[in-house]
């Protein structure tokens, strides 16, 4: 008898589901914005590069087969009716769904990210015995590795010492990425939908974008992305000398994690600011965007030989061998020529 009561109580809701779906699609997603808490996100979406995609294609909809998704929306409705609702934020539990939504359209970029170092997992970062024995885990680790994680380092790993053995307090996160798409890209960002400029309208070189509007750092304190346009490039120094920097604005995002210590000295902390023969070159001149591969970097600027007339890929630098004493970011002519740099040779012709 009790089962029949539940059936008749749920029957109206089941019958209304198709009608609700028709209303949603007829409104083009505007029904989402009827709650004032969602209106700011909706307004950003309307002028974003993703405005051609409906809300449900990324966030889920009426027919989403996930009970937690519907329970979350029910809680949001209850809070709205109570007057305690707030603008929704990207929860860590929903991160995988969003990343998979990215992968459906950005398949090439997703595959490149998966094959690169930025797809590293929670287990690989936080259970690294070699690292954990040298440096104690702390909350600041989450600034770059796990910036979407909701909690402190003590909620993620134990013990917090240099002895171990270490384990994840949330073992289900072991194979999840610590640097997902949303760590460096904002979805609701202002911009034009994707076009094929060489087919529809040619865009000359100086008018082509250097930094796409999606580039942004997800700040775990604000729980919001901060556009790369608002991120400053540091004033780096080698001793007292100010280092010449590339004007490439994309580097400002790299520096948020690959940062120097407080003195802004080149090579301190996790800094890799190029000096020496590569001073003034952008990070993205050598590192591919998503894979971070550097195989073609030498050939881009040295299509045949160096100024010395030698093959740069065979020189004793970390490009050829990671154990080299000559870090490719900091190598100077004098490192290989301690008795003096020889005069520059006239480059040979390709016909030689």
C-alpha positions in Angstrom: 0.0 0.0 0.0 2.9 2.4 0.9 4.4 1.6 -2.5 1.2 2.7 -4.3 1.2 6.0 -2.4 4.8 6.7 -3.6 3.8 5.8 -7.1 0.9 8.2 -7.2 2.9 11.0 -5.6 5.7 10.7 -8.2 3.4 10.2 -11.2 2.6 13.9 -11.8 6.3 14.7 -11.8 7.1 12.0 -14.3 4.3 13.1 -16.6 5.4 16.7 -16.4 9.0 15.9 -17.4 8.4 16.0 -21.2 6.5 19.3 -20.9 9.4 20.7 -18.8 11.8 19.6 -21.5 9.8 21.3 -24.2 9.6 24.5 -22.2 13.4 24.5 -21.6 14.3 23.9 -25.3 11.8 26.5 -26.4 13.3 29.1 -24.1 16.8 28.3 -25.5 18.2 27.9 -22.0 16.7 31.2 -20.7 14.6 29.2 -18.2 17.8 28.6 -16.2 18.1 32.4 -15.6 14.7 32.7 -14.0 16.5 32.1 -10.7 18.3 35.3 -9.9 21.3 33.3 -8.5 22.0 31.9 -12.0 21.4 35.1 -13.9 25.0 36.4 -13.6 26.4 33.1 -15.1 23.7 33.2 -17.8 24.5 36.8 -18.8 28.2 35.9 -19.1 27.3 32.8 -21.2 25.2 35.0 -23.6 28.3 36.9 -24.7 30.7 34.0 -24.5 32.3 31.9 -27.2 30.0 29.1 -26.1 26.7 31.0 -26.5 25.8 28.6 -29.3 25.7 25.7 -26.9 22.8 25.2 -24.6 23.3 25.1 -20.8 22.3 21.4 -20.6 25.1 20.3 -23.0 27.7 21.1 -20.4 25.8 21.1 -17.1 23.3 18.4 -17.7 19.5 18.6 -18.1 16.2 17.0 -17.4 17.1 13.6 -18.9 20.6 13.4 -17.2 20.9 9.9 -15.7 22.6 11.0 -12.5 20.6 11.0 -9.3 23.1 13.3 -7.5 22.7 15.9 -10.3 18.9 16.1 -9.7 19.3 16.0 -5.9 21.8 19.0 -6.2 19.3 20.9 -8.2 16.5 20.1 -5.7 18.7 21.4 -2.9 19.3 24.6 -4.9 15.6 25.0 -5.4 15.0 24.6 -1.7 17.6 27.2 -0.9 16.1 29.6 -3.5 12.7 29.3 -2.0 14.2 29.9 1.5 16.0 33.0 0.2 19.5 31.6 1.0 20.5 30.7 -2.6 23.8 31.9 -4.0 25.4 31.9 -7.5 26.5 28.3 -8.2 30.2 27.6 -8.3 32.0 24.7 -10.0 32.2 22.0 -7.3 35.1 19.5 -7.3 32.6 16.7 -7.5 31.3 18.0 -10.9 34.8 18.6 -12.4 35.0 15.4 -14.3 31.7 16.1 -16.0 32.9 19.5 -17.1 36.2 18.2 -18.4 34.4 15.5 -20.4 32.2 18.2 -21.9 35.3 20.0 -23.0 36.6 16.8 -24.6 33.5 16.3 -26.7 34.3 19.5 -28.8 38.0 20.1 -28.2 39.1 16.6 -28.9 42.6 17.5 -30.3 43.4 19.8 -27.4 42.1 17.2 -24.9 44.2 14.4 -26.4 47.3 16.7 -26.3 46.7 17.6 -22.7 46.3 14.0 -21.8 49.7 13.1 -23.3 51.4 16.0 -21.5 52.6 16.7 -18.0 49.7 18.8 -17.0 47.4 15.8 -16.9 49.3 14.5 -13.9 47.1 12.8 -11.2 46.6 13.3 -7.5 48.4 10.0 -6.7 51.4 11.0 -8.8 51.8 14.4 -7.2 50.8 13.8 -3.5 52.2 10.2 -3.1 55.6 11.0 -4.6 58.0 9.5 -2.0 61.1 11.3 -3.3 59.4 14.7 -3.1 57.6 14.1 0.2 60.8 13.1 1.9 62.5 16.4 1.0 59.6 18.8 1.5 56.6 18.6 3.8 53.2 18.8 2.1 51.4 22.1 2.8 48.2 24.0 1.8 50.2 26.0 -0.8 50.7 22.8 -2.8 47.0 23.1 -3.7 47.5 26.5 -5.3 48.7 24.7 -8.5 48.1 21.0 -7.8 44.5 20.5 -7.0 43.3 24.1 -7.1 39.6 22.9 -7.3 39.9 20.7 -4.2 37.5 21.8 -1.5 39.5 21.6 1.7 43.0 21.8 3.0 46.0 19.5 2.5 45.1 17.8 5.8 41.8 16.7 4.2 43.6 15.2 1.2 46.8 13.4 2.4 48.1 11.8 5.6 50.5 12.0 7.4 51.8 15.5 6.8 55.4 14.7 7.6 58.6 13.7 5.7 58.5 10.1 6.9 55.4 8.6 5.5 54.0 6.2 4.3 51.6 8.6 2.6 48.0 7.8 1.5 45.1 9.8 0.1 42.3 10.4 2.5 40.1 10.6 -0.6 41.3 7.5 -2.5 38.7 8.0 -5.3 40.7 11.0 -6.4 43.9 8.9 -7.1 43.6 9.0 -10.9 41.9 12.3 -11.2 43.9 15.2 -12.8 45.2 17.9 -10.5 45.5 20.4 -13.4 42.2 20.0 -15.4 41.1 22.2 -18.3 39.4 24.7 -16.0 42.7 25.4 -14.2 43.9 27.4 -17.1 40.7 28.1 -19.1 37.4 29.9 -18.2 34.3 28.6 -19.9 31.9 31.6 -19.5 34.3 34.1 -21.1 33.5 36.9 -23.5 34.5 36.2 -27.1 33.3 35.2 -30.5 32.3 31.6 -31.4 34.8 29.6 -33.3 35.3 30.5 -37.0 37.3 29.4 -39.9 39.0 32.7 -40.7 40.9 31.4 -43.9 37.6 30.3 -45.3 35.1 32.9 -44.0 37.3 36.0 -43.6 41.1 36.3 -43.8 42.7 37.8 -40.6 46.1 39.4 -41.2 49.0 38.6 -38.9 49.0 41.6 -36.6 45.3 41.2 -36.0 45.5 37.5 -35.1 45.1 36.8 -31.4 48.2 36.0 -29.2 46.3 35.2 -26.1 42.7 33.7 -26.4 40.1 35.2 -24.0 39.7 31.8 -22.4 43.1 31.9 -20.7 42.7 32.4 -17.0 43.9 31.1 -13.7 41.4 29.4 -11.4 42.0 31.0 -8.0 41.0 28.6 -5.2 40.5 31.5 -2.8 38.0 33.3 -5.0 36.7 30.1 -6.5 36.7 32.0 -9.8 38.9 32.3 -12.9 41.1 35.3 -13.2 41.7 36.4 -16.8 45.3 36.4 -18.1 44.7 40.0 -19.0 44.7 40.8 -15.2 47.8 38.7 -14.4 51.1 40.6 -14.3 54.4 39.5 -15.6 57.0 39.5 -12.8 60.1 41.8 -12.9 62.8 39.1 -13.0 66.4 39.8 -12.1 69.8 38.1 -12.4 71.7 39.5 -9.4 71.1 43.2 -9.7 70.5 43.2 -13.4 66.9 43.4 -14.7 66.2 40.6 -17.2 64.7 41.4 -20.5 61.2 39.7 -20.8 59.1 38.6 -23.7 55.9 40.7 -24.0 53.9 37.5 -24.6 50.9 37.8 -22.1 50.4 34.1 -22.0 53.5 33.8 -19.8 51.7 35.5 -17.0 49.7 32.3 -16.6 52.8 30.1 -16.6 54.4 32.2 -13.8 51.5 31.6 -11.4 52.9 28.1 -10.8 56.4 28.2 -12.2 57.2 31.1 -9.9 60.4 32.4 -8.4 61.1 33.0 -4.7 60.4 36.4 -3.1 63.6 37.9 -4.5 62.5 37.3 -8.1 65.9 35.8 -9.0 66.0 33.8 -12.2 66.2 30.1 -11.4 65.0 30.4 -7.8 62.0 28.3 -6.7 60.3 26.8 -9.8 61.3 29.6 -12.1 62.6 28.9 -15.6 62.9 32.5 -17.0 65.3 32.2 -20.0 68.5 34.2 -19.8 71.8 33.9 -21.7 71.3 33.0 -25.4 67.6 32.6 -25.0 66.9 35.7 -22.9 63.7 37.5 -24.0 62.1 34.4 -25.6 58.6 33.4 -24.5 57.8 30.1 -22.8 55.4 29.3 -25.6 58.2 29.8 -28.2 59.6 26.4 -27.2 56.9 24.6 -25.3 53.8 23.5 -27.2 50.6 24.7 -25.5 49.0 21.5 -24.2 51.6 18.7 -24.7 54.5 21.0 -23.5 56.7 19.0 -26.0 59.8 20.9 -27.0 61.1 18.6 -29.9 60.6 21.3 -32.6 61.8 24.2 -30.5 65.4 24.3 -31.8 64.3 23.9 -35.4 62.0 26.9 -35.1 64.8 29.4 -34.6 67.8 27.3 -35.8 66.5 25.7 -39.0 70.0 24.4 -39.8 73.0 25.5 -37.7 73.8 27.8 -34.8 75.9 31.0 -35.0 78.9 28.7 -34.3 78.1 26.6 -37.3 77.3 23.6 -35.1 74.1 21.6 -34.8 72.4 23.0 -31.7 70.6 19.8 -31.0 73.9 18.0 -30.4 75.3 20.6 -28.0 75.8 19.7 -24.4 72.6 21.2 -22.9 69.6 19.8 -21.1 67.7 19.7 -24.4 69.9 16.7 -25.4 70.5 15.2 -22.0 68.6 16.2 -18.7 71.8 15.5 -16.7 73.8 18.2 -18.6 75.3 21.0 -16.5 74.0 23.5 -19.0 70.3 24.1 -18.4 68.7 25.1 -21.7 66.8 28.0 -20.0 70.0 29.6 -18.6 72.8 28.5 -20.9 75.2 31.3 -22.1 77.9 31.3 -24.8 80.6 31.5 -22.1 79.4 28.3 -20.5 80.7 26.3 -23.4 83.5 28.7 -24.3 85.3 29.6 -21.1 88.3 30.8 -23.0 86.3 33.3 -25.0 83.5 33.2 -27.5 84.8 32.6 -31.1 83.9 35.1 -33.8 80.5 34.5 -35.5 80.8 32.5 -38.7 79.1 33.5 -41.9 76.1 31.1 -42.2 76.6 28.6 -45.0 74.0 28.5 -47.8 71.5 25.7 -48.2 73.2 24.9 -51.5 76.5 24.0 -49.8 
